[in-house]
Amino acid sequence: MRTAFDFAPYRRSTVGFDRLFNMLEAGQREDDGFPPFDIVKDGEDSYRITLAVAGFRPDEIEVVVQQNQLTVTGKRAEDSDKGDYLHRGIATRSFERRFQLADFIEAGEAQFEHGLLSIQLKRVVPEAMKPRKIEISGGRAANDRLEAPRGAKAA
């Protein structure tokens, strides 16, 4: 049983955090858990999402990245095999699974193998955002600025 957390007091006392609260509230909504998925951290800045999509073909699945959201949609084509099923345990219903991506996370290639869809993700920080070392110069130029001008009397 989930209980909803009220973010209203925090929304009133903060400015510019609307997107964060929207993500938290969206995460609280009921989720049917289909299709099941794993998120794995492969390295310092690389991740992989793997979804179990048994019963679907690669051409029935669509992966879309828009702004900071990854959406995986599956729409099963009409079954031409109208057999007399005694039990049908492989899911054939359509699905849509959304993942909120952090800033600077880019989706790479997607692979489909053995009923598993794997999507590679990588954090790519722009050069302007990376820390950079600034060289400290010494010597004559720095000392010239500290000395009193010639002809001026020292106090």
N, C-alpha and C positions, 0 to 999 in steps of 0.2 A: 504494500500500500504506500503510495507516494503522497506526500503532503506538499501543497504549493507554498512557496516562500514568497512573501510580499516584499517587493523591491521598492515600493512607493516612497518610503521614507528616505531611501538612498537617492532616488531620482530627484527628490525635491532639494537635496542639499549638495548635489554635484552638477557640474556643467561639462558637457562634452563626452559623457560616458554612455550615451543612449545606445550606441552599438553594442557595448559590453552587456548592458542589461537586457537588450533584445536577445542576444545569444544565450544568456543564462535562462531567460524565460522560455526560449524555444527548446532548450535542453530538458526542461521540466515536462514538456508535453508528452503525452502517452506515445509510446513507440511499440509497434507490434513485433519488433525484433527480426523482421524479414527484409532482406536476406541477412543472415549472420555475417559478421565481418571481424577481422583482426587488424590492429594497427601496430606496426613493428618499427622500432627505431633501428635503422641499418647502420648508421654512422653518426658522426658529429652533427651533420646538417642534412641527413637523408632519411627518409621515412618510406614505408610501403603500406598501402591499404590493400587487404585481400578480402574479397567478398566471395562467399559460397553461392554460386548461381547455377547449381545443378539443374538440368532440364532446359537450359537456355543455350542458344547458339550465339556466337560472337556478333552476328548480324542482327540479333534481336536486342542487343544491349547498346545503350548510348551513354558516353561519358562526356560531360560538358563542364568546363571551368569558366565561371563568369565572376569577375571581381574577386572576392575572397571566398567563393563558395564552389565546391565540387559537387556535382549532381550526377548520380548514376541511376539510369532509368532502364528498366527491362519491360518489354512488351512482347509477349509470346505470340507467335504467328498462329493462325487457326490450325488445329490438328486435322490433318487429312486422315489420320488413323482413328476411326470411330469404333475401336474395339470394345469388347464387353469387359470392362475393368471390374475385377473383384475387389481390388484395393488400389487406390491411387495416392501414394505417399510423396511423390515428387511434386513439389509445388509448381504450379503453372500460372499462378496469378501474376498480374503486372505489379511492378514495384517501383518506388522512387526512394532513393537513399541520399540524404544530403550531408555533407561534411563542411563545417566552417573552417576555413584555412587561415592561419595567422599571416600577418604581413610578411612579404618577401618569400612566401612558399609558392613554388611553381610546380605544376603537374608535369611529369615527364611522360614516358611511354606506358601504355597499358598492354598487358599480356593476358591471354586467355588460354588456360591449359588445365585439363582434367576437371572441368567444372568449376575452376577457381579463376576469378578475375583479379589480377594484381595491378595496382596503379602506383608508379614510382613518384615520390614527391621529394623536392629538394629546396632547402633554404638558400636563396641567392640574394645576398645583401649587396646593394649598389655600392660602388667604390666611394661615393660621396658620404655614405653612412658608416663606412668602416673607420676604425681609429687609425690615425696615422701619426708617425713620429716626426717631431719637428726638431731639426738639428739646431743646436745652440752654438752660435759662433762666438769666438773670443778674439783676443788679439787687439790690434791697433784700432780698428773701427769702433769697437765697443768702448775702449778706453778714451777715445777722443770725445765722446759724448759726456763722459764723467768729469773731464778736466775743465777747469775754469778757462774762459777765453784769455788769450795772451794780453797782457797789459792790464787785466782786471786784478784788483787787490783781493787777497783771500781774507775772509771775515774772521 
